Amino acid sequence: MPAKEVISPPSRAPPLETGVRMRLKVPLAMAGLALVAAACGSPATTEEGPQTIRLLTHDSFAVSEGTLEAFEASTGNTVEIIRAGDAGTMLNQAILTKDNPIADVIFGIDNTFLGRALDENIFQPYTAEGADTLADDLQADETVTPVDFGDVCLNYDKAALGALGLSPPESLSDLTSPAYAGLLVVEDPGTSSPGLAFLLATIDEFGEAGWEQYWADLKANDVLISTDWEAAYYGEFSGGAGQGDRPIVVSYASSPPAEVIFGDPRPLVAPTAVVEAGCFRQIEYAGIVTGTTIPYAAGQLIDFMVGIEFQEDIPLNMFVFPANTNASLPQEFVDFTTIPAAPATMTAAAIDQGRDRWIRAWTEVMTG
Amino acid sequence: MDRSHDRVMKAQRSTQRWLFALPIAFLTTFFVYPIVRIMAVSFSGDAGIVDSFSTVIRTASLRGTTWFTLWQALASTVLTLIFAFPAAALVGRYQFRGRRLFMASLTVPFVMPTVVVGAAFLALLGPDGPLGVDLRRSVTAILIAHVFFNYAVVVRTVGGNWANLDRTTEEAARVLGAGQWQAFRRITLPQLMPSIRAAASIVFLFTFTSFGVVLLLGGFGINTIEVVIFREATVNLDLAVAGALALIQMVGVAGAVYAYGRSGRQATERSVSASGVVLRPIRGFPARFLQLAALGISALLLAVPLGGLVVRSLTVGGGLGSANFSSLFSPDRTAVVTAPWQAIFNSIQIALGATVISVVIGTLLALAIAQRPTRLSSTMDALVMLPLGTSAVTVGFGFLVAFDWPIDLRTSPILVPIAHALIAVPFVVRTTLPVLRAVRARLREAATVLGASPRRVLALIDLPIVSRAALVGAGFAFAISMGEFGATAFLVRPDRPTLTTAIFRLLSKPGDATFGQAIAMSVILMVVTASLVAAIDRFRVGNLGEF
């Protein structure tokens, strides 16, 4: 799409100057447009006038007041948010209604579920304006646009490890050594999304041949399994807001800054920290629903979601990191956490093929 | 004489049909139809119904899960009956100061989000808790939590029925020399049996499909069928296996309901006082002992964990203070939550909707069932319990595939109160039916002999009695909706924050302040619910006195 060099991402440009109309000004873009139209199997998308865009999203979706209103003011569209439960529930709901969609845009399907979503063709091809500002390693497929990412990482309670005279673990293997016996709490990958992410990190690290043995060793080292993140973090973890007695937990890279921002009283430094090894990167995508009657307006919303204004609003609302490389981070996200340099990643297809089998095998190892 | 008898029978039949029309339409549209549709979709994929069932049967762990689901539900039911009976006797027989407040506050556990209760229980059941034993991640913890959640079902159902008993037989027995215990065992207990069985059946179904409590308190490896359905549907994305499990669960529930129905055939003529409630003041040793026992158990079971939450909500950075509440209401509250007023308003609106729907449908059903024992009425009597034993995923996804035609209701806000009402209707039916059945047949016969048409009998005798009983069910319906039991999580719904979704949002962010605010929000939920249930309890129909 050569047109991209010409168009800077205009998050608040007047409606006539955005999207397809703008591209038409560039002759070369004509070819690209024709390709997109052919891929859609529908006539060229043109402006439909002000529309109500139905945005299906999960329970954790949050934006600051005024952010979506800015989009509505600049485009004349209205955004109607529809809530769907957690990401897996939402994906199922989208699949069940794909013949007669309940939404025009879906946000919040992550890379652990993306393969299934692509198999079911619930999204139609779309390249967001400003897609070139999004980190390359987050891109997955021509139908979906990465909006944010969050690294699932081990967090530790600084004070508690210090009191034990232990240094924080430096690798996943450290956790199986006797020194760390009885210190770790993880989430069940069968019920929890960070739990699944951590399982994938161990599979990435130890390979198909070794990961089951690693978990058997963790089990021998008295790992504790919680149902979900809330139960693990608040119920079993000792650091920060946690009320439990385990100093190491599977949580997010954004948890230490959250402990500062929501600390009461607000601490000067985070009481918890992130282990950089053994992280898994969850990436959340947005896509235009196949069969929507308003693809143009739906595209405008996706363009907006990867634009600077929305992207810079993400960290403090959803506690994940913006996909847009130009977006600047809140100071707490700079001071109190690190973005792991080499988190585990897997293709959506690989995750989709393995997920069910891995979870069953894991359950076998941990209950056996 | 024969001809007039025929005429009465005919009129009765038509009255019954007329009463059944709306409830049957409601249950068919919002329960049977969506379930049939989602089952059809689930089994239409590559893995058909046979494959899915064989997968389920081959999976070894499932036998264990089924067995566990069954026995923990039975154990929870028996334990709840035992622990709640003293309090039921207390509110059923005696007037004491704070009785109404006591009855209302019992419903609070019903609305508490499982995560919040889980946190309270984990603090109490941990090694540093007052019990001094580590009961975390144990079946014992699940059973204790089930008694906690269902305590009110037994106290309000049995106690409510007790207060309405006709005391003349018991008093006659006492006059004739029967001891207090003998009079209770021979006269009162048989009179109470229908309501005891009603309460037991509800507790059984609730715990049979227990989800959050099992996930949170049971620890890894302890599952109910409901938990496995959830995993298959939302994590493994295998709707066929989830559907097979949901069918197995429904068959189990239907079997239990059928057995319950059969065991109830004999119990028919019970007496109820049509003149209102006579409660005695507490005097004498047995009464005082009962009061002590009932309040003691209630305090241990309910007040301690809930009180712990109140204390936690007022704890700020190690000391006491109201910062958790004030920060919720301050305009610069942490980004994640809408104004509490908005959430309170939305929750109450939905809950009132659910209450109205379930009281109308439930009362009509109870009246129809009580008209005459027919095959239809005994079928409906059992069928109405099924929603309690149906997995929330099935209902939620069923709505989604069923309601796109003729009007697209799939994202409509009315599905939320309707889903809540499906779960609340059985409560209304179960609390009103024992009372209605107990209306002395004589009373009706007398009215009929005196020339009243079945419709007049309905209006003059059944309706006043049923409206008192329906209030107990209404309180439950309101509380159920405020606490948003399972089903809502699987509905797509417009973005209208309620108290429970606000609590969920707060809990999903780390940090002392958000945790404190989540607990504060739960305390608000507690207070709002208890006051409104108390208000519903207070509501008088005509001058029929209190229930």
Interface residues (C-beta under 8 A of the other chain):
Chain A: R54 L56 D59 S60 A62 S64 E80 I81 I82 R83 A84 G85 D86 G88 T89 L91 N92 Q93 I95 L96 T97 N100 I102 F113 R116 D188 G190 T191 L196 I225 S226 T227 D228 W229 E230 A231 Y233 Y234 G235 G240 A241 Q243 G244 S251 S255 A258 E259 I261 F262 G263 D264 P265 L316 N317 F319 R355 D356 I359 M366 T367
Chain B: V41 S61 V115 G118 A119 L122 A123 L215 L216 G219 F220 G221 V227 F230 R231 A233 T234 V235 N236 L237 D238 L239 V316 G317 A323 T334 A335 V336 G396 F397 L400 V401 D404 D408 R410 T411 A489 F490 L491 V492 R493 P494 D495 T501 F504 R505 L507 S508 K509 P510 G511 D512 A513 T514 F515 G516
